[in-house]
């Protein structure tokens, strides 16, 4: 899809514009609240399948605790807007004791600003009968005939996925950021926060776009993302270039885009693009490596191989990319490129399908595929690493997931037992360890990654993330600034440079946030910074807007702050206590979130609750002593004896960590 093109869905008299996040009827906008519109996105994208109420609620409110009534209100308002009656109608069908189905015929459209250029008819009602889970032999036979993925959908529960609402807003922000990045204004904004250190002149920065399927064959579509991911993973071991992570590539799936536009959006000077087509037992692949700045083709090739030899492709292309860039590998880098070799073609296909499903946030299905992969080939470290991160993601969406976290840890350990230098396993595992009160185990993993590849932006960011939990704020800032110098978009829309905030650099923190007023996560942190700057009106507006967009864990805390700022502390306390109770029931143990609840309790003068949550936060691994010591939001606790004891505990943990690692 070119920069002039957007994705639409048409049904009846309506047009659903994904990129613009709006519903049109006869060309006129239909006013809908954000969460109601998001409900429509989820229903339309379901392809006519029944979505269980519980699954739908988790997808719409992944970080929050809501009642059935919230969903019922959304469905009722949506039916009213579409002209449906309350009991079903021809757009939204109620399936008794289960959930809802979008029953109308849907046309998926790619349109430019003037004319519709591509129409792809999709089935709007796909009914999959409930069956017993197939045995291993049956599953293998079905994948050989192209039926495995449909079978997996039939026998597994639907996964909570990232909504079109969030994806579309993220898309608009990335495009906007890319356009502005061409101008001097954004150059100076970014240079202010990421100027040190700069990349050496001539450094190769590479993005590998999803490979395009030249054949209308949905059973092989998974190769588009998963092939590019496999090559990216191989090249992560090469320290003389910087490769953008595969998580950036989902938005380019099935899009026609000008290479220079993609390169500008991804801040790279080199681009690998490709296409593929499966014809019988053969797989044909075309690929080319382009120097975007000089418009020079560094390498191109047409590759035909038997489909069962797919597992050899990532090594072959990775080597040709290195040769095309004329990069010189050290002996250790050359050795690492030969590690993580798959040995079973069917296991490798399961692995690639898992990569594709994970990129779509279909985590239970991804877990299923990776489990099948390691069952057939237990020696492939990458499959174990990605099984771990799929478990971790599923645990996060499940609010707690102690069992999944344990399974994730075991998968990471198996990956590292097979390949002690496996980069993905180390980074994935380190993030989980930081979040689960094991930061002292997280830091060595990340430092080892950076010894192997000092240009890995994600590893620098995760190390900065770990440091901020321990109160090493200057070191945290340095690591995160280094990450943003290597990759200006690393974690830009999924994480904030909180160490600026915790160090009292409020203006700098605000400038580090992306210009994304449509992201609830960013709005919450913008409100928190304004609260520190004593802009109570602006803070309340940000908190309210964030909560309206997405009533989730953090935005519920922000809403409580807003209620306190408006003089309604009793209502704010009621909201906080409900949130805390649900966290306890679900097993949510994120220490940094607990600290923010403690802050809100303190602002509303509920000292006992504030002390309780502060204790859980510090004992849970968030011992950011310099921040806790000077945090003005905790001023109401300064005279409490329990606060002094907790501060002393945080200081001891902070100093122990400092003496051990610095």
Helices and strands as residue ranges (DSSP letters): E 6-11, E 14-17, E 22-25, E 28-29, H 34-45, E 51-52, H 53-60, H 68-82, E 92-95, E 99-102, E 106-111, E 116-122, H 136-144, H 148-155, H 164-181, H 184-194, E 204-208, E 212-213, G 218-220, H 223-235, E 241-243, G 246-248, G 250-252, H 259-266, E 270-279, E 282-291, E 296-306, G 307-312, H 313-325, H 331-337, H 345-359, H 363-376, H 381-397, H 402-418, H 423-435, H 439-452, H 457-470, H 473-486, H 498-502, H 506-512, H 520-532, H 536-549, H 553-565, H 569-586, H 591-603, H 607-619, H 625-630, G 632-637, H 641-661
